[in-house]
Amino acid sequence: MVILAVILFISSLVLSVVLTAVAKRLAFGRGFSAKPSVDRFGERVVPLGGGVAIFACLGFFMAGGIILVKLLAQSGYLNWLGEFVTIHIEGFVSKIPELVIVIAAAGALCLLGLWDDIKHLRPSTKLIVQFIVALTVAVGANVRVELFITNRIVASLLSAFWIVLIINTFNFLDNMDGASGGIAAITVAILFVMAVLSGQVFVGALSIVFVGTLLGFLIFNFCPASIYMGDAGSFVVGFFVAILTLRTTYYHQAQSGRWYAVLTPLVIMALPLYDFISVTILRIAQGKSPFVGDTQHFSHRLKKRGLSETQTVLTLYLATLCTGAGAIVLSQVSAAYAILIFVQTVMILAIIAVLETAGRNDGASARL
C-alpha cells in the first residue's frame, strides 16, 4: 500500500502541476480571468481555469485506474502491488459502473461551475443542478450513509443534502488565495489516513490522488495566486470531499461498537462548516442572500483584524489540522475521550471566533 500511495501521490502531483500550468496559459490567452470584486481582497486580474485542471487530473487517474484494473487485473500483472491490494481487485471491478457515474457527476459539476464562472448563474439554478447530481450519485452509485438508517430513500436524500452542503461549503471557502484548496488537501489527507487504517485500498488511493492534485494546484494558487480554481473547481473539490467522507469507514461495530465514530466527518469538517454557517447567518440577518459574495467570511474577518493573507490562510490550515487530528482517533477511544475530542473541536472554533471578532488596537500597535 505504501508503494502504491507514493506512486499515486507523486504522479498526481506532477500531472496536476502540468495541467494547471497549461490551464493558466490558456485562460490568460483567452481572457478567462477573475476581476477584482467585492467578495475578494485581491486587486489583480487572475486567470481562472484551475478547476478544469483539477477535474482533468482526477478524471485521468480514475478513468486510468478503471482501464488499468480491467485490462491487467485478470492477467496477474498487478500482483507486484502486493496481496493487500490484489485481494481488493475483484471488488473494485464490481464497482466500475458506480465509478463511471461519479466521474460523470463530477464532470457535470465542473461544466456547471465553468458556465457559472462565465455567465454568473442564479443561485437557485446551481442548487437545483447540484441536488440532481448529488441524488443521482447517492442512488445510482450507492454513495450514501446507511448506518442506522434502514430506509433507502431517507438515506439517499440525507446523503444528497450532505453532498450539496459540502459542495457549497468549499465554494464559500474559495474567497482567499489558497484557502479552499489547502483546507481540502488537509481534510482529504486526514481521510486518507482513516481509509488506510480501515483497510480501504481504493478509497485511500482516490484520497492520495486527490491530495496530490490539490497540492499541485496550490503551487500556483497559494498567496499570491497566479490562477484561481473558480466555481468549476470549488464544485468539484467539494463534491469529491463529500464523496470521500461518505465512503470512508469510521464505524466498526464488530470491533468497537462506538457509535459516535459516525460523527467523525463533522469533526473533520468543523472549520469549513463553521465558515459556511456563520457567514450564512450573517447574510440572512442583514437581509442578504446567503449566496451573494461579500467579505464577511471568517478568512476576511481575520484579515481585517490585522493578519496578512498568508498568516490568515496558515491559521486556517493549522485549525483544520487540529480538529482533524482528533477525528483520526475518534473511533478508537472511549466515550469520555470522545467527549474530550468534541470539546476540543468546539474550543478551536471558539478561538477562531475570538480572533475574528476582537477589535484591532491600532493605537497600541503604533506605540509598539
Order of alpha helices (4+ residues) and beta strands (2+ residues): alpha-beta-beta-alpha-alpha-alpha-alpha-alpha-alpha-alpha-alpha-alpha-alpha-alpha-alpha-alpha-alpha-alpha
